[in-house]
C-alpha cells in the first residue's frame, strides 16, 4: 500500500507587493492623510465611549461634572449648550451610558467606513462646534481654558471628518430608517415603563406624581449626573439611576444597530445564475471537489467581468462568506475576486473564504487576504485503494462483519431513482437527522432529491430484512469524481454501517466510471498527526491536548481518525481573511452558516417577504460564450 502523499507547503506570508494589490479596482489609492484622519475619528469616538463609561461608574464625578440640560433624549445639540456651570465638554463627552453607546457604535461603524455614520457625526458635531465658537465670544465662557480645549477637540474632530469624507463610502440597508424608528419607539416605551416603575418603587420622597417619575426616568436615562436632580419630588438611590441609564442605553444600542446595520445580502441564487454555474462546472468542475456546492440556493453569486469565473457567497452577520475555490477558468479568477471584494467594501461586509485550496488561496493572497490552515480534505484515489495489507485490517474486518450480518448496499444516480423511492429516502434522511437544523454550508448542498441534481450518487443500505438503515449522497466532482454531501443512519442499525458503505463505494466505483472520491474534512488534522510524533515540541503537544479535550464534545479528532483509516491523500484547506481582528466575527458567521449556532429569529410578521432573486447590487454581466 503506497504511503499517503506528502502535504504541499503552506501558503507563504504575503509580501508587500501582495498587500499593495488589495485595491485592484478602479478606485484611486487613498491618501495617507485621509486614512490618518479617518482613523483619528474612530479613536476619538472610542476614547469618548471609555470616558463616559468611567464617568458613570465614578462616584466623585457626579459632583464634579458640569451637566447639560437636553430636555429631549434625541436633541444632542442642546445637551452640549445649556450648562449648570460655565464649562462645556467636547463632542459626546457626557456622564451617560447613552452617549457611551452612541460613541461606541459610531466608532464601530466608522471603522467599517459607513457613509451613514459619517453623515450622522457631521450633523451632530458640526453645528455643535459652531455653537461652541459662538459661546467663546461670550465673556463668561471665554475665560476658561477647559472650554477652549473642548471647542478645539470638537473642531479637530469635525476637521478630520471633512478631510476623510471620501474614505466613508459603504452603504447601508435602505430599510434601516424605518426599522430604527420602530425599534426606537418600542424601546422608549418599554424602558420608560420599566424605569418609571423602578423609580416609583425606590423613591425616598413622598408626593411625587407620575409626571415627575416619568421626567426623572428620562432625564436619568440621559445621564447619571445632576441633570435629573432638578426634579425635587424624586430622590432615588444611585443604583436606580445607573439601572435606568443602562436600560435606556441598551435600547439605544438596538436603535443604533438597526440604523447602521449592513445590507442583509438578500440576493439568492437565481435560475439563470444556476444554469451559468452548471455550464462552468461542466468545463472546470474537476478542479475543485467543493465546486458543486456553489449551487446551494441560499448563496449569491458574483461574476468576473468576462463571465468566465464566479464566486458563490452568503452574507452572514455582515460577513461575506465564500466557500471553496472560485468557479470557472483560473485565468478569470482575479476578476471575480476583485468584484467580490469591491462589493464587500461597498456594503461594509467582512470578506472571508472557507475551505479554499492552496491554488485559490495563493491567488486570494495576491488580493490582500491572509491565510490560516483549517485542516485537510480526505481524498481517496481509487487506483490505489485496496483492502489488502495489515494497515487496512480494521477496515476489512468491519466491512466483513457488517456484510455477514446481511446488510447490502445499492448504488444509483439520483436520476435513476423513481420519484416515490426518492421521496421515501428524503423522508428517512429527515427522520435520521441529528437535530432539527440542517447543518452544512461549505461542504454540503443543503437539499436532497432535487430533479436538477440527477448526476448525484445515492448509496442506500438495507439490513437482512430489507429495512433501510442508512444512506449516503455524493455530488459530482467533474466527470470522474464524487464528493461526500450527506450522511444519515438509523441509530438502531449495526455499528460500522458508514465504513461498510464507504468501502462498498470505493470497491464498486468503477460501475459509475469514478476515479476519485472526496470524503470528510478533518479540521486541524496536521496537529493530531505531528503532535503525536516523537520529538514534537511543547507548543504543538499542548495544542494537540487542547483539541483532544474539545473532541469530547465536537468531532475533531474522531473525524480525522475516521477518515485516516482509508489511507487517503490529504489536501489542505484554508480560511482566508483580510485582518486578523476579523477572525472572531468570521468564526461566528461560519458557525451560523454551518448550522452550529442558530440566532433567535424575529416574529414572522416583522420579516419582510422576499423573492428568490431580490438583489442588493446590480445584475452581473452576461457570460462570455
Buried (B, 14 or more C-beta within 10 A) or exposed (E): EEEBEEBEEBBEEBEEEBEEBBBBEEEEEBEEEBEEBBBBBBEBBBBBBEBBBEBBEEEEBBEEBBBBBBBEBEEBBBBBBBBBEBEBBBBBBBBBBBBBBBBBBBBBBBBBBBBBBBEBBBEBBBBBBBBBEEBBEEEEBEEBEBBBEBBEBBBBBBBBBEBBBEBBBBBBBEEBEEBBEEBBEEBBEEBBEBBBEBBBEBBEEEEBEEEBBBBBBBBBBBBBBBBBBEBEBBBBEEEBBBBBBBBBBBBBBBBBBBBBBBBBBBBBBBEBBBEBBBEBBEEBBBBBBBBBBBBBBEBBBBBBBBBBBBBBBBBBBBBBBBBBBBBBBBEBBBBBBBBBBBBBBBBBBBBBBBBBBBBBBBBBBBBBBBBBBBBBBBBBBBEBBBBEEEEBEEBBEBBEBBBEBEBBBEBBBBEEBEEEBBEBBBEBBEEBEEEEEBEBBBBBBBBBBBEEBEBBBBBBBBBEEEEBBBBBBBBBBBEBBBBBBBBBBBEEBBEBBBBBBBBBBBBBBEEBEBBBBBBBBBBBBBBBBBBEEEEBEEEBBEBBEEBBEEBEEEEBBEBBEBBBBBBBBBBBBBBBBBEEEBBEBBBBBBBBBBBBBEEEEEEEEEEEEEEEBBBBBEEBEEBEE
